[in-house]
Amino acid sequence: MTDPTRLQNLGGIPVDAVRGQLVPWLPRQRWFAGKGRTIRGVEVVSAVEVVRGDPAMFHLVLAVEHEAAAGHPAAADHYQLLLGIRARRLERLDYATIGRLRGGPHDGTVLYDAAHDSELSRWVLERFAAAVPERPVETGPLVFHRYADRAPGTRLAGLVVGVEQSNTSIVFGDDVIMKLFRRLTPGVNPDLELTLALADVGSRRIPQPVAWFEAEFGGETTTLGLVQEYLRTGTDGWELAKTSVRDLYADQDLHGIGSADALRAHEVGGDFAGESFRLGVATAEVHADLARTLPTGIAREAQLTALAEQMGRRLDAATEVVAELAPYADRLREAYRDLARLGREDHPVPLQRIHGDFHLGQVMRTATRWVLIDFEGEPAQPLVERRAVHSPLRDVAAMLRSFDYAARHLLAERRAGGAGVPAPHLVRRAEEWAMRNRDAFCAGYAKAGSVDPRAEPVLLRAFETDKAVYEVVYESGNRPSWLPVPMSAIRRLADRAPAPH
């Protein structure tokens, strides 16, 4: 990496001028993790000129130092940026502009995020095309690897996908999609690690990997970007589930609720259970492939007790933030006490690598199959935690929570729009839809896997409770009108009788 004390300019532009433009720009980016924290400074710790001329492009690694804040000690986060430099404004790139220089020999020069510039971003494809499997190519500290025999076309136009939060994805033509990891942590990103492991065992439940690039950072080989096949016929599971629920609510028979012939979810256009079953099958297959190709383990008394204590501490912290949790806290702790008791009863719990951030937005339905995507894990968690082994039922519980969200999203949106408390018959229909699809998912998982999640009620309840507590804190701070969604799960989980032992 570049010695920042020796870096004076970028293409003749003083580094201080670049830093001055980055400080106000970074907090406005969706992928910036330091929102609400004062930036003390921005340092360019690595700079590689990859395209010369006008326009020019630099690959940068930035260290962003923050002031200490509640729950956040003073620290530096590191980010990756493709910095574009043009002598004059290009109107189509105004939305990606970082800033314009004023005065001096570079007056009017525009700095911008070149991930949005298809003229420059295709440079990355050219690097991948120059590599072959087993023989990477290097550009300064950047190392480009190719997994597939067929290289992506080098003249494909790139288009940034506008839905991601923590990274930036660029679709090139209808061929491939490249994920640019914005916030960098030293080490191999789990998305690359698990994707390659699954591809090596022939899994068809993932977008096939094409290439990736990396660099030495923090003393470790660190993943910078991953290229995979683009699932152009795919639709993400969240959108499909929302459509199902919307159809259910719109069915005219719902207006006759209370009559003897009122229809249920499986009797109207809103049924999704068949897809949920198939998604359960796909999830179990991916878990099985991960278990046979990556490390596994067994959690016994000490680990289960420690896990239960961690969950209890998160619940304690959550009740201090969200007063609505307090009436249910004691009963929720039963789930954690039951989890700790499993260990004392010598109930071994298999551990393995898992998805780690599993929900309906992390799966896609193509014309032929369900596919799992984005194996990065929860971005806010330390890398060592994301690469650790966990119970696969943690993924299952997370998906069950996602079905609850899909069932109730329209009710939350109506409440946010001022519609008030939803009608009881709609709440009942939401509950029916969620229960039917949760059960179908578990049935599919059981058919394809070695365990039926429903046969492990203590584990499933503990993981689902922990997830719902997290959701309550998140919604309270970010979308208060959505708070009833996880709170409905909190009431259900608190009322559930302790599992027999």
N, C-alpha and C positions, 0 to 999 in steps of 0.2 A: 504494500500500500504506500501511497505518497506520504512523505514527511510533511505534515502541515506547516511546520515552521519554515520550510523552504519554498512552499507554493506561493508565488507572488501574483500570478495572473492566469486567466483562462482565455486563450486566444487573444492576448493583448489587453483584456479587460481586467482591471485590478480585482483581486479576490474580495477585497473589502466592499467594492461596489456590488458584487454578486450577493454577498452576505446581507447587505442592506436591503436588497429586494426580497430575499428569502424570508426574513423575519416576519413581515406582515402577511406573506402569502401562505406559509406553511399551516398556520392554524385554521385556514379556510378549507383545507383539503379533507375529504371524507376519510382518507386513510391515516390522517395524522392522529396519533394516540395521546397527545398531550393537551387536548382541549381543556380549557379552564385553568391551565397552569402557565404562569408567566415564563416566557423564554428569556433566559439570561444571555444566551449567545448561540450562534451557529458557526460551526467549524467545518471546513472542507477537508476531510481526512484522506480522501482519495479522489484523484481526477485523472481520467484517461481520455485523451482526445481521440475519438473514434471516427469522426467525419470532419474533414477540413474544408475550408472555403466558406461560401455564403449560400445556403445555411451551413453552420457547423454544429456538431453535437459532441458533448462530453458526457461520459459516464461518471457520476459523482456518488460518493458516499459521504453523507452529512452526519455530524454529531450535533445534536440539539440539546443544549443544557437548560434545565428547568429550575426555577426556584422551588424550594421545598413547599409542600402544601399538605393539607390534612390527609393522612394516609399515604402520602407520597414523599419520600425523602428526596433531597436534591440529587439529581442523577442526569445522565446523558442517554438519550435514545438515538439510535442510528437509523438512517433512512437512505434508500436508493433513489436516485433521480437521473433521468436522461435529460440533460440540459440542452435545449436548442437555443441557438444564437442566430438572429437575422439582422442584417443592417437596417431593414425597414419593416414596417408593420405588414403582416399578411392577414387580411380581414377574416378569413375562414378559421384562423387560429386565435382570434381574440379571446375566446373563452378559456384557452390554455395559457394565457399570458401571465408570467410571473411579475414582470415590470419592464419599464422603459428607462434607459439611461438618459440623463440630461446633462448637457454641457460637455466640453472637451472633445477629443477626437472621436468618441463613440456616441455622440449625441444622436438620439433617435433609435439606437440599437435596442432590439427587443429580445428579452430573455423569456423563454417559455418552456413548458413541459413537453418535451419532444416525443413522449409516448403517444401523443395525439397527432403527430405529424407523420402521415404514411410515407412521405418522401424520405424521412430519416429512419423511422422505426424498422423499415425493411432491411436496414443494415444488419440487424440481429439475425434475420433469416439467411443472409449471405454468409455469416460466420458459421451457422449450422450446416449450410450446404458445403462449406469447405472442409468440415469434419466428416469422418466416417466412423462407424462403430469400432470401438477399441483404439481409435486414434484421434484424440481431441485436437483442437487448434487453440492457440493462445493469442490474445491481443493485450499486451501488457500483462497485468495481473488477472485478467478475465480469461477463463478457460471454458470452451464451448464443446459439449459432448453431444453425440447423436446416438439415439437408441435404435431407431428404425433404419432399415436399409434404404428406404425411400426418403430423400430430403424434401422438405417443404419448398415450394416454388419461391424463387427469390424476388419475383416481380409482383407478388400479391399485395394488394392494398390493405393496409391495416385500419381497423375500426375499433376504438375503445368501447368496451361494454360498460354501460352506465349504471349498473346495479350494485357493484361491490362496495364494501365498506373498508376493508383493511388492506386490499391489494388492488392492482389494476390489471385487467385482462384485455388483451388485444386480439380480435379475430382477424385472421388474414385470409381474405377470400372466403370460400366455403370449405377450406381445407383444414386449417389448424387454428388453435387458440393458444396464446401465450399468456401465462400468469406471471406478472412482475411483482415479486415480493417487496413491498415498500418498506416496512419496518424490518430491520435486519437483526437477527440474533445469531451469534457464532454457532456454527454447527449445521448439520444436514437438516433441511426442512422435512418434517414428517410427510408432507404431501408428496415430495419426490421419493422418499424412502419407501413408503407404503405402495405408491403407484408402481415403482419398479419391481418391488417384491411380488405384487399381484400379477403384473405382466409376465414375470419370469415363470410363474406357474400356470400361465395360460388363461387367466381369468378374463371373461368377457363382460364382467360386471363393472368395468371401469372404462373411461375414455383411454385409448391406447397411448402410451407415451411415445413421443417423437424425438425430443431433445431436451437438454437443459444446460444452464451455464452457472458458473460458480467462481469464487475467488477466495483467497486466504483472508480471513478477517478475524481479529481477536485470537489469533493463534490456531484457528480451526478452518477447515474447508467449509465454506458457507454457501448455501444455495441462494442464487439470485433470481432465477426464473425457470419456469417449466413449460414446455410446449407439448400439447396433446392433440389428438384428433378432435375436430370440432363436430359435435353432435347436432348437425343442422336440422335433423328431424325431431330433436328432443324437446320436450316441454317439462319444466320443473314440477315436482310433485306438489308444491304449495299451490301453484296456479290451478292444477287439475283438481286438487281437493277443494279449493275455494269455489270452483265452478260447480262441483257436485253439491256443495252446501247451498249455493245460490239457487240451484235448480230445486233442491228440496224445499227451501223456503218459498219459492215462487209457485210451487204446485198448488193448484186451486183447492185440492182436497184439504189442505191445511186450514183453510178458512172454516172448515166444518169440524174443527177440533171439538171433542166432547161427544160427537155423534158416534154411533156404533160402527159406522163404516169409515171412520177417519183412517187414512193410510199412514203406514210407517215408512221409515227410510228405505227398507228393502223393497217396497212396493211402488215407489215412485222414481222419477228420473234422477233423483239425487243419490242413488246408491253408488257407493265407491268400494264396497267390501271386497269385490273380486280383485281390484287393483291393490288393495291393502294386503290381501293374502299373498299376491305375487311379489309385492315389495318385501314382505316377511321372508319369503323364500330367498330372494336376492341377498338380503342382509345376512341370513344364516350362511349362505354360500361364501360370501366375502369373509365373514368371521372364520369359517373353517379354513379357507385358503391362508388367511393371516396366521392362524394357529399352527399350520404345518410348515410355514416357511420362515417365521420370525420367533423370537424367544417367547416362552410361556412360563408359567409358574403356578403356585398354589398359595392362596391366602388362608392362614389359619388364625389362631386365637389372637396373637399379638397384633397382626396386621388388621384384622377386622375390628378389634377394639380401638386401635388408633384411627381407623376410618370413621367409626361411629363417633369418636370424640371430635374429629374434625368437623363432621356434619353438625354436631351439637354446638360447636363454637360459631359456625356460620348462622345457625338459627338464633343463638343469643345475640349476635351482632345485628341480625335482621330485625329482631323485635325492638331493638333500640331505635331503629330508623323508621319502621312502619308499625304504628300503634295497632292497626287492624289484626296483626298476627298474634298479639298477646293472649287473647282468649283461647287460642288453639295450641299454644306452645307446649304445654305439658303433655297433651295427647300426641302431638307430633313427635315428642321425644321418645314415645313408646317405640316408634319405628327404629330409632337408633339404638335403644336398649335391646330390642330384639336382634338387631344386627350383631351387636357385641356378644349376645348370648349364643349366637350361632357358633362362634369360635370356641366358646367354652364347652359346647356340645360336640366339638371335633367334627364340625360340618365343613369340609374343605371346599373352598371356592376357587374354581379355575380362573387364572389370569392370563391375559394375552394382549397383543396390540389391538387397538380398536380405532374406530373413526374419531371419536372424541368430541365432535361438535355436530351431532347427528340430528337432523330434522328434515321436514318435507322440502325445504329449500335446498338441501344437499343431495337430492336424488333427482334423476331425470328419466322420463319415460320416452323411449324411442318407439319406432314403429314395431319393434320386435321384442324389447326387453326393458327392464328397469336397470339403471346404471347409477352407481354411487360416485360422487365427485367430492373434491375439496377435502382431502385427508389431512389438512394442516392442523386440525385440532383447534381448541379454543385459543384464539390469538392472544388473549390477555394473560394466559397461563405461561409460566416459565417453560422453556424448551425441554428441560429435563422431565417435567411433569407430562408434557405432551408426548414424549417418547417413551414413557414408562408403560408397564403392563397394567391392565385394569380388567375388571369383570366385564365380559361382553354385554351383560345385562344393563350396564350403564348406558350403552347405545340404545338398547331396547326401550328403557325407561324414557330416554330423551325423545324417541320417536312417539311414544305414547302421549307424552306431553304435547307434541306437535299436533297430533290428531285433535286434542282438546282445543288448541288454538285455532285450528282450521274450522272446527265446529262453531266456535263462538266469535269468529272475527267480524262477521257482519253485525252481530249484536253490539260489539264494541264500537264499530264504526258508526252505527246509528246513534249510540249513546254520545259519542264524540260530536256528532252533528246536531245534538240537542234534542234527540227523540225521547230521552228519558229512559226509564226502566223498561226493558223489553217485556213483551207479553208472555205470560206463563207458558202458553202452548208452544211458543218459539223456543223458550228455554228447554222445555221437555224434548222437543225435536232435536235440538243441539246435543243434548245429553245422549239421546238414542243414537244419533249419528256417530258420536265419539265412541260410545261403548261398542257399537257394532264393528267399527273399523279397528279399534284397539284389539278386540278379540280376533278379528280376521288376520291382522298382522301377526299376532302371537301364534295363531294356528299355522300360518305359512312358515313362520320361523321354526316351529316344532317339526313340521313335515320335512324340512330340508336340513335341520340341524340335529344335534345330539341331545338337546334339552328343550323342553317346553317351558318358556318363561313363566307360565302360570303355575308351574310346579315349584317355583322358587318365590313364594309370595313375600317372604321376609326381605330378601335382596331387592326385589322389584319395588316394594313399598318404600324401602329406605332410599333407593336411588331416585325414585319419583318425587318423594318428599323433599329431598335435597334440591332437586331441580326446581320444584315449585317455589321453594323459599327464595332461591335466586331470582326467579321470575317476578316475585312480589316486590323485591327490592328494586329491580330494574324498572318495572312499570311505574312504581311509585315515583321514581325520580325522573322518568322520561316520558311516559304516556299515562298519566293518571286515569284517563277514561278507560284504559284497558285493564286497570287493576282488578276488576271483577273476574277477569278470565282466570288468572292463577289463584285468586281467592276462592273460586268455586272448587278448584282442586284441593286447596288447603282444607276446606270444610269436609270434602269427601275423604281425604286421607286421614284427617283427625278422627272422623267418625268410624273408620274401619276398625273392626275388632282386632286385637293382637293375634298374630298367627299362632296356631297350636304348635307345640314342640314335642 
